[in-house]
Amino acid sequence: MIEVEGLSKAFTRTVKDENAKKKKLKISKISKKFKTKKEEFLAVDNVSFSADKGEILGILGPNGAGKTTLLRMLGGILTPTSGNIKISNYDYSIDKNSGKRDIGYLSGNTKLYGRFSPRELLRTFGGLYEMEKDEIEKSIEEVTKVMSMEKFIDNRIENLSTGQTQRTSIARCLIHSPKVYIFDEPTLGLDVISSASIIDFMKMERDRGKTVLYSTHYMEEAETLCDKIIMMHQGKIIASGTPDDLKKQTKTDNLREVFISLAKEGGTLNEE
């Protein structure tokens, strides 16, 4: 369902003159080619992996590991510097917009229209996906039940709690029944009940044969949820496999210890 091969994303940064009183780091917009004397760094460095139907793949790592940059490339928001992406048999090297109809992408900083109700928002996005009116209304009713939104579906989004707003964001991704979900930190900052609701949703979609890419730095959460794991550090994959396999290979008790062990030693683990 998802195949990623040799994926990299380069950015450049410039540092002001050393004699300047205040040194600042500036990230500049980049084109496909980087013919510049400015310092170049790889936010994502030669990443390859695959995810199958009916599978939750966890993408783990600390802030700055490259997780968000990777997901933005998979969602067609950023253009890779090099490498190939195939999602649901669509080749991004030919057209990065080709597979978007099959993707539900949740950004870590998604902003919603505060004066809309969740119902109005879902109708708007259903229209953007060129769904018929009857199809949109039917999908809204289904999504409302799945995400337990009955009590606030017609309230203004600006008046919703953090958990309700996040469920609305996920409902937006669900409205067109995509084959693949790409979630960037979907439970960040949520209370236990809201987090549990979103985790149950991901399990349910996996059981329906959907593919879920789930980025997080909550190692304990991923350990119980994910079928497979890739760990990223400084833009590279340092480990991949099932949670049990990774713990067994590093002789550790949890994924947090797996990551710390590999990051300190500079090692890597891959599926056998």
N, C-alpha and C positions, 0 to 999 in steps of 0.2 A: 504493500500500500504506500509506503514511504521509502525511498531510496536516496541516500545522500552520499556523494562520493567526492572526496578531495576538496571540501568546501572551505574557502577562506574569504575573509573580509579585512581589507587593509584601510586604515585611516592615517592621516598625517597630523603631526602636532608641531607647533613652532614655539620656541622658547625665546623670550625677549633678550636683548643684549645683556650680558653678564654684569655690565656696569650699571644697568638700570636699577633703580632703588627697589622696585617691586617686580619680582619675577612671576609671571602668570603662564599657565598652560592653556593653550587654545586649540580646540578641535575644529578643524576646517572641513568644509564640504569637499568631497572627493569625486572625481570622475572615474571612469573605468581604468584609465591609465594614470600612473603616478610618477610622471617625469618631473621630479622636483628635488631640490636639495634639502627640503625639510625632512625632519625625522619621521620615518614610517614605522608603524607598529601594526601587528595583526591582532585584531580583537577576536577573530576566529581563525584558527591555524590548522588547515589541512584535516578537517573533520569528516569522518565517514561513519555511517551507521544505517540501519534499516529498522522499520517497525511494521508489523503485520496487522492484518484485520483481527479484531477482537483482542487487542493488546494495549496495555497501558505502559508506555515507556517514560520513565522518570529521567529528567535531565537535572542533575544535581551539581551544586557548586556554590562557592561564596559569591558575594557581590563582586562584580568586575571579572568574573570567570569567562564571560562571553555568551552566557545563556540567552540573554535578551536579543543580542545581535543575531545569534543563530536563529532564533524563532522569527525575527523580523524578516530574515531572508526566506525562511520556509513559508511565511505568510505572504510573500510577494511585495513586501514593503521596502526592503533594501535589495539592491542588486549585488550579487556576489562579485568579488574580485576575480575569483577562479572557482572551478568545481561545478558539479552537476547536481540538480535536484529533480526528482520525479515523485509526484504525488498523485495517487489514483490514476496512474498511467499517463499523466500529463508531464511533458518535459519542459521545465522552466527555462532551459537554454534556448528553446524555440520561442516561447511566449510565457513570461512569468505571470500573466493574468489568466492563463488558460485553465488552471485548476481551482480558481478561487471559489467557484460555485460549490465545490465539494469540501470546502474548508470552513470551519467555525473558529475564528481567531480571537482570543481574548488577550489584549495587551495589559501589561502591568499598570499602565496609567490611562486606561480608557476613561473618557469623559462623556457623560450622557447629557441630554437636553433636559435641564432641571424643570422647566415649565411643562414638559410633556408628562403624561402618565405612562407607566409601563405598557399599557395597551396601545396607546398612541404611538409609542416608540416602535413597538413590534409591527404595527401596521406600516409604519414608514419603511422599516427595513425589509419587510415582506415585499413592498412595492419596488424597492431597489433591486431585489433579487428577481423581479419580473414574475412574481407569483400572482395567480388569479385571486380576486377578492374573496371568493368562497374558500379557496385553499388557505388564504391568510387567516381568515376567521377560525377555520377548523384547527389550524396549527397553533393559533394563540390559545385556544381552549386546552389543547393537549399540553402545550408548554407551561401554561399556568398551573396545571395539576402536577406535572413533573417537578417543577421548581417550588411548589407549595406557595404560590403567589396570590391565592384567592383573596386574602384580606387586604392587599394593597395594590392590586392590579389597576385600579382606577384612581389612585392617589398620585399627586405630583411627585416626581422623582426627587425634587429638591427637599421634600419632607420625609423621605425614607431614611431608615437607619443604614449603617454601613453594610450590614449583612443583606438587607433587602435590596440595596443598590447593586451589590455584587451579584445577587441572584438575577436581577434584571439584566445585568451585563451578560451573564451566561445565557439567559433566555434569548437575547439578541443573537447570540451565536447559534442557537438551536433552531430558530424559526424556520430555516430553509432545509432542515434535516440533512446536515452535511455528513460525509463519510469519515471525515478526519477532524479532530479537535486539536487545536494548538493553544494551550493555556499557560500563560506566564504568571506565576505566583497567584493562583486563583484564591488561596485562602489567607493571603498575607493580611495581618491586622484584624482578622475576624474572630469572633467569639467561638467557643467550642461548639455550640449548637449550629451556627451558620456554617462552620467548617465541616461538620459532620454531614450536613445536607449536601454540600458540594461534593464531598468525597463519595457519598452514596450515589449521586448523579453520575460521576465518572465510572463507578463500578457498573451501574446499570447500562450505560452506553457501551462499555466494553462487552458486556454480556449480549448486547444486541448486534455485536459484530463490528462496532465502530473502532477506529484507531484513535488513541488519545496520547498526545505528547504533553507532558506535565512538567513544567520547570518549577523548581523550588529549592530553597536552602534548608527546608525543614526535613532533615534526614530521617527522623523517627516516623514522620507521616508517610514518607515515600516507601519506607521499609515494609509497611503493612499493605500498601496500596498497589505498588508497581510490580508488573510481571518481569520487566527488565529495567536495568539502570545503566545510564552512562554518566560518568563523573567528569566534570570539566574543571580545569585549573589553568589560568593564564592563557586561555583561548584554545587549549588542547584537551583532547579526551585522554584521561589518565587511567580510566577503568571502564569496563563494560561487561555486563553479564547479569545473571539473576542475583537478587540480594543474598541468597544462601551461598551461591558460588563465590561471590566476592568476599564474604566473611570467611568462608572456608579457606580460600587461597591466601588470605592475609592473616589467618589465625586470630581473628578479632571477633567481638561479640555483637557489633552493630555497625551501621553504615558510617556513622560519624567517625568511629575508630578506623574504618577502612580508609576514609578520605585523609584523615590526619596522617596515618602511616605512609600512604603513597605520596602526599604532598611534601612531607618532611624528607623522605628518602629519594624523591625525584623519580620514582618508579612508575610503571604502567602495568595494567592488567587488561587482558582481552578475553573474550569468550573462547573457550576451547572447542 
